[in-house]
């Protein structure tokens, strides 16, 4: 059971969390306890990112002020959810922040924050929140154990975006988490963080708490992986753009992966990979309305005829157009082109090709100038920013060719920069100006979802 930042945002949220876990534990037929993975308190990771940036700029005093405010917030929350274990957990929180303050002071003096140091700063939010939640369980009479995720989740040394060593992690999970759960004690771990084989703190990247939960769930052969958040499940569209989207009751792993990658914020794109490997259902639930069924993600979908599953959008995208300097594409042109993106560790989302040109989209522009310089060695290259991707997803796209036509027709008179359908024929992607996203999303949602209601 993974609880996101909004599900541990304040004392009320933590008390709701405890109630949810107690009810889940009561359903157990063999007395085993669920495993709980928690994120940092809402907004804390963003604050820690800012603290690391202040340290890099040499703003040690401002960074220290931010850390004092964070410490007071955590002490206040911990005090509100504990009584018998209050003294112990407050001391643990102070110790974590004392260590962090010393690290940030040193980084500010050096005015240099390496990826390794950045991970050490960012990890504190999850470490402290998981300690507070474990103490709150104890105070409510729920047997629990705080386990240091850094001693369970083993990763490579690619700091800020580490990849798990599944074999080593599963071995540790079976040795350290499984016995606690089997004995009826709720294991509480921090999400998002792990450590290298040599014990150096690492993180899985933003949104990585979902990924942590799926990794632990896969290693423990869990019956279900639950992602508790502040929405009722996977929605048919982004509620910030489309008013009153519908909850998708069930979808396939493949559909969920496409939606997560193309902007459905409720789920981290990597989350379902360990679940897919073990065929473990993933359920997305609302911690503020735990009685709702949420969205269940399984290996097989059961789509209704003539319907899409959902639409998602990814904003702040850049289109790069690359044209061969020869009249026709020479052998090896595509290889050289994609080697440039590989060299600068920049992922490509959408690709379209013609006889002499290729267009791709990227959402990471940190190395854009270097990429363009390298492309100019063998091609003409230009970019267009302030673009977006809209992705329409549904297993029915494979069987019903009219859906593609209806989607394109719905976007009549909206300029489309690129249109692509993946080899799986499970999604259609439209690249368009960011300014046109709201209108396009509304039209697609009206065509495929609001019409279904009537």
C-alpha angles and dihedrals in degrees: 000000000000119000118198129215096276089052090059097031098118142350093282091053092049091049089052089050091054091051091050092050092046090054091047091049091050089058092059113114096198100040094253118145126229119250113243123209119184137194126217117281111282112288095004097110090053088053092050091049088054091048091054089050092051090051091052089052091051093248094139096154093052091046090052091051091053091049092051090054091049091049092052091049092052093045090051093050093044092050092050096053100040140054113156093035095035099106093050097047093044089054091049091051092049092049092052092050093044089056091045093049091053091050094048091048090054092047091050091053090051093040088216129108115185121200088255092054091044090057090051090054096044094047094064095079094061094041093054097042092050091051090051093049092048090051091048090055090052091050091053091052094253110138107236142156128212109222123191105239089206088068092052111033109066117196141173121259096261092122119211090018105038123172120223125246094224097192094052093041094050091049090054093042091054091048099044111021103033097059092051093050092045090053090055096254114131109237110217118199137171116249126218095035138088137143138245120254088267092054102257113147114252136174132218094223131262113328089021095133089081088052092050091053092050091048092051091043092053093046091051095042090237119194091230139359112221123200108198113199140143099275130072094246140291107342131213089241142356106288090212088066106025117044117228102004116185128247114249103225096198138005139161128264088248094052092047091050092053092047093047093049093048097051113289094144095195091079132041110235094235095046099094098045096089089041091053091051091056097031091237116161116240119211125195112208140175114241089201092054104029092164091071118097095229123192123316118206116200140163093262127045126212102207122184114241116268095012138114120220101224146317127236136181136211115202135196092046127159124213116212118197116201121188125188113242088222123075091247130027109271122223109275096024095119092045091054091045096054093040087066092057091045092050091055094041093238119148121222119217109185127021128189126175140194130179095283107012143054128200122198136174127222131181096193108076099167091109098030096119092051091047092052091047091053094046090053088065090076108006146028110261135183135164138216119203135196091055131136141202124228115195123196110198133193140130087229091071087078094058105028114058092184091072092069091052093048091051093051092045090052088061094052112152093012107115109242116202098190134002122195139170117200122236089251088060087220097117144029118211125202121192113203142146114298089232090064097051098096094050093045094048092048092051094048092046092049091049098048107023115020090048088055091059094058 
